[in-house]
């Protein structure tokens, strides 16, 4: 009986140590979003990078924000509403603002991309800390578009989304700059990189490709360390 109690104390102490020394944490990857016009909402705001598509790490992109009159959640193809976001020659790329809800984040971005959008901003539907927009679990419908998303996307806070909508409804030209240069740390002149992974890597649409990349990255990491 005494041995059992002693074992219980030792195991409990070991568990507390493990919890205390754990470095595991989830980080929401953010990029900077700067409104350059109109004057009344000028400023820099946080946005959370979507976990799909191709963010322009190390670079930036300027564009004009539009908020569609129909299909505002972006859950249907925009051509059903005769809406196109294709930029005219000489004009800034189009960033489409859509609302969160009713369908996967990735589907919203895919529908906007097909309509000609260069980037997508998703306005949260509740006031909360920013979260990472993740890909849905693998299914026959999502597998048709997730791996073909090539534009960047970001989640913005509800209050900021409302400010953008108000400016757009007032016929203001809303220009923003998405900046990914601070997404990867660069404390000195050495090459810096981050390898991100999550639980979906085990069973997502890109499962085989992701697992092969992780295996093959060992050699590249060793070279970068030198």
C-alpha positions in Angstrom: 0.0 0.0 0.0 2.8 2.4 0.9 4.6 1.5 -2.3 1.5 2.3 -4.3 1.1 5.7 -2.6 4.8 6.4 -3.2 4.4 5.5 -6.9 1.4 7.7 -7.2 3.3 10.7 -5.7 6.2 10.1 -8.0 4.0 9.9 -11.1 2.1 13.0 -10.1 5.3 14.9 -9.5 6.7 13.8 -12.9 3.5 14.9 -14.6 3.7 18.3 -13.1 7.2 18.7 -14.2 6.3 17.7 -17.8 3.5 20.3 -17.8 5.7 23.0 -16.3 8.6 22.4 -18.8 6.5 22.0 -21.9 7.3 24.4 -24.7 4.4 23.4 -26.8 2.3 26.4 -27.9 0.1 27.4 -30.7 1.0 30.7 -32.4 -1.3 32.6 -34.7 0.8 33.7 -37.6 0.1 37.4 -38.4 0.9 39.9 -41.0 0.6 43.6 -41.1 -2.3 45.3 -43.0 -2.0 49.1 -43.5 -4.9 51.2 -44.8 -3.5 54.0 -46.9 -6.8 55.6 -47.8 -9.3 57.0 -46.9 -7.8 59.3 -44.3 -10.5 58.5 -41.6 -9.4 54.8 -41.3 -5.7 55.2 -42.1 -3.5 53.0 -39.9 -1.9 49.6 -39.4 -4.0 46.7 -38.3 -3.3 43.0 -37.4 -4.5 40.2 -39.6 -4.1 36.4 -39.3 -2.6 34.6 -42.3 -4.7 31.8 -43.8 -3.2 28.3 -43.6 -3.7 27.8 -47.3 -2.9 29.6 -50.5 0.5 31.4 -51.0 1.3 34.3 -48.7 4.1 36.5 -50.2 6.6 36.0 -47.4 9.3 38.6 -47.4 7.2 40.9 -49.6 4.1 43.1 -49.7 1.1 43.7 -51.9 -1.0 46.8 -52.5 -4.6 46.6 -53.5 -8.1 48.1 -53.5 -10.7 46.5 -51.2 -14.2 45.7 -52.5 -17.2 44.4 -50.6 -19.6 42.6 -52.9 -23.3 43.5 -52.8 -24.3 39.9 -53.2 -22.8 36.6 -52.0 -21.1 38.5 -49.1 -20.0 35.4 -47.4 -18.5 34.1 -50.6 -19.9 30.6 -50.2 -21.2 30.4 -53.8 -19.4 31.0 -57.1 -19.5 34.7 -57.9 -20.2 34.2 -61.5 -23.7 33.1 -60.4 -24.2 36.7 -59.5 -22.4 38.1 -62.6 -19.6 39.5 -60.3 -16.0 39.8 -61.4 -13.0 41.0 -59.4 -10.6 41.1 -62.3 -8.5 44.3 -62.1 -8.5 46.6 -65.1 -5.1 47.3 -66.8 -3.2 49.9 -64.9 -5.3 49.6 -61.7 -4.4 48.1 -58.4 -5.2 44.4 -57.7 -8.6 43.7 -56.1 -8.8 42.5 -52.5 -12.2 41.0 -51.8 -13.7 41.5 -48.3 -16.1 38.7 -47.3 -17.9 37.8 -44.1 -17.1 34.8 -41.9 -19.7 32.0 -41.7 -21.8 29.4 -43.5 -18.9 27.7 -45.3 -15.2 26.9 -45.0 -12.7 29.7 -45.1 -10.9 28.0 -48.0 -14.1 27.8 -50.1 -14.6 31.6 -49.7 -11.1 32.3 -50.9 -11.4 29.8 -53.8 -14.6 31.4 -55.0 -13.0 34.8 -54.9 -9.9 33.6 -56.7 -12.0 32.2 -59.5 -13.7 35.6 -59.9 -10.3 37.3 -60.3 -9.4 38.4 -56.8 -5.8 38.9 -55.9 -6.3 38.5 -52.1 -9.1 37.9 -49.7 -9.9 39.5 -46.3 -12.4 37.6 -44.1 -14.2 39.7 -41.5 -14.8 37.9 -38.3 -18.4 37.7 -37.2 -17.7 38.1 -33.4 -15.3 40.2 -31.4 -12.4 37.8 -30.4 -8.7 37.4 -30.7 -7.6 36.5 -34.2 -7.4 32.8 -35.2 -5.7 31.0 -38.0 -8.0 30.2 -40.9 -7.4 26.5 -41.4 -8.2 24.0 -44.2 -11.2 21.7 -43.8 -10.6 18.0 -43.3 -10.2 16.1 -46.5 -13.4 15.3 -48.4 -14.3 14.9 -52.0 -15.5 18.5 -52.4 -12.7 20.3 -50.7 -9.9 18.3 -52.4 -11.0 19.8 -55.7 -10.0 23.4 -54.8 -7.7 23.6 -51.7 -4.5 22.6 -53.5 -5.3 25.1 -56.3 -5.6 28.2 -54.1 -2.7 30.5 -55.1 -3.8 33.9 -53.6 -3.1 35.0 -50.0 -5.9 35.5 -47.5 -6.2 36.9 -44.0 -8.7 37.1 -41.2 -9.4 40.5 -39.7 -11.3 41.5 -36.6 -15.0 42.3 -36.8 -14.7 46.0 -35.8 -12.1 46.6 -38.5 -14.2 44.8 -41.0 -17.1 47.0 -40.2 -15.0 50.1 -40.6 -13.9 48.9 -44.1 -17.6 48.2 -45.1 -18.7 51.6 -43.9 -16.0 53.3 -45.9 -16.8 51.3 -49.0 -20.5 51.9 -48.7 -19.7 55.6 -48.5 -18.1 55.4 -51.9 -14.6 55.9 -50.5 -11.7 54.3 -52.4 -10.2 51.9 -49.8 -6.6 51.1 -50.5 -4.6 48.7 -48.3 -1.1 47.2 -48.2 -0.6 43.7 -47.0 2.9 43.2 -45.7 4.5 39.8 -44.9 8.1 41.1 -44.3 7.8 40.8 -40.5 6.2 37.3 -40.5 9.6 35.6 -40.4 12.2 36.9 -37.9 15.4 38.4 -39.2 17.6 39.4 -36.2 20.8 39.4 -38.2 22.2 38.8 -41.7 21.8 35.0 -41.6 19.2 33.1 -43.4 16.1 32.7 -41.1 13.3 30.2 -41.7 10.4 28.7 -39.8 8.8 25.3 -40.4 5.1 25.3 -39.6 3.1 22.1 -39.2 -0.3 21.2 -37.6 -2.5 18.2 -36.9 -4.1 18.3 -40.4 -0.8 17.3 -41.9 -1.6 13.7 -41.0 -4.8 13.5 -43.0 -5.3 16.6 -45.1 -5.6 16.9 -48.9 -1.8 17.3 -49.2 -1.0 14.5 -46.8 1.5 12.6 -48.9 3.2 15.7 -50.3 3.5 17.3 -46.8 5.0 14.2 -45.3 7.5 13.9 -48.1 8.4 17.5 -47.7 9.1 17.1 -44.0 11.4 14.1 -44.7 13.2 15.8 -47.5 13.7 19.0 -45.5 16.3 17.5 -43.3 19.1 18.0 -45.9 18.0 21.5 -46.6 17.9 22.4 -42.9 21.4 21.0 -42.4 22.7 23.2 -45.2 20.9 26.2 -43.9 22.4 25.7 -40.4 25.9 26.0 -41.9 
